[in-house]
């Protein structure tokens, strides 16, 4: 991954995962990569990977099933025009 030095890595990784959720790469109910998987894929530290998963949960984009993993939340439908 090409990191931008002026933006904290956790924010960049959060934006990447948020985009993957928004574009359907990770649909609702899908298990997200674990902190170890994120670390291996992107080279971030374990602390950074765990923070990103926590921030996704805080934002309501994901939820944790203890002992199983972190999953994409069911997103509310956009209002029809």
C-alpha positions in Angstrom: 0.0 0.0 0.0 1.2 3.5 -0.8 1.0 5.5 2.4 0.7 9.2 2.4 3.1 10.5 5.1 0.9 13.5 6.0 -2.1 11.4 6.9 -2.0 8.9 9.9 -1.9 5.3 8.7 -4.9 4.3 10.8 -7.0 7.0 8.9 -5.8 5.7 5.6 -6.6 2.1 6.4 -10.0 3.1 7.9 -10.8 4.9 4.6 -9.7 1.9 2.6 -12.0 -0.5 4.6 -14.8 2.0 4.6 -14.6 2.2 0.8 -14.6 -1.6 0.5 -17.8 -1.7 2.7 -19.4 1.1 0.7 -18.6 -0.4 -2.7 -19.8 -3.9 -1.7 -16.5 -5.6 -1.6 -17.4 -6.4 2.0 -21.3 -6.7 2.0 -23.3 -6.7 5.2 -22.7 -9.7 7.3 -19.3 -10.4 5.8 -16.4 -11.1 8.2 -13.8 -8.4 7.9 -10.1 -9.3 7.9 -8.6 -9.8 11.4 -6.1 -7.4 12.9 -3.4 -10.0 12.0 -4.7 -10.2 8.4 -4.7 -6.4 8.1 -1.2 -6.3 9.5 0.0 -8.9 6.9 -1.8 -7.2 4.0 -0.8 -3.6 4.7 2.2 -3.7 6.9 0.6 -1.7 9.7 1.3 -2.4 13.3 -1.0 -4.7 15.4 -2.1 -1.6 17.4 -3.0 0.3 14.2 -5.0 -2.7 12.8 -6.9 -3.1 16.1 -7.6 0.6 16.2 -9.1 0.6 12.7 -11.4 -2.3 13.5 -12.5 -0.5 16.7 -13.1 2.7 14.9 -15.3 0.9 12.3 -17.3 -0.6 15.2 -17.6 2.9 16.9 -18.9 4.3 13.6 -21.5 1.6 13.4 -20.0 0.1 10.2 -19.0 -3.1 11.9 -19.8 -5.2 15.0 -17.8 -7.8 16.9 -18.7 -11.4 17.7 -16.3 -12.3 20.5 -14.1 -15.2 19.6 -15.3 -15.2 16.0 -14.4 -11.8 14.4 -15.6 -8.4 13.2 -18.4 -8.3 10.7 -19.9 -5.6 8.5 -23.1 -4.2 10.0 -26.3 -4.2 8.0 -26.4 -0.7 6.5 -29.6 1.3 6.5 -31.2 1.6 3.0 -30.7 5.0 1.4 -34.0 7.0 1.2 -35.7 6.7 -2.1 -36.1 9.8 -4.2 
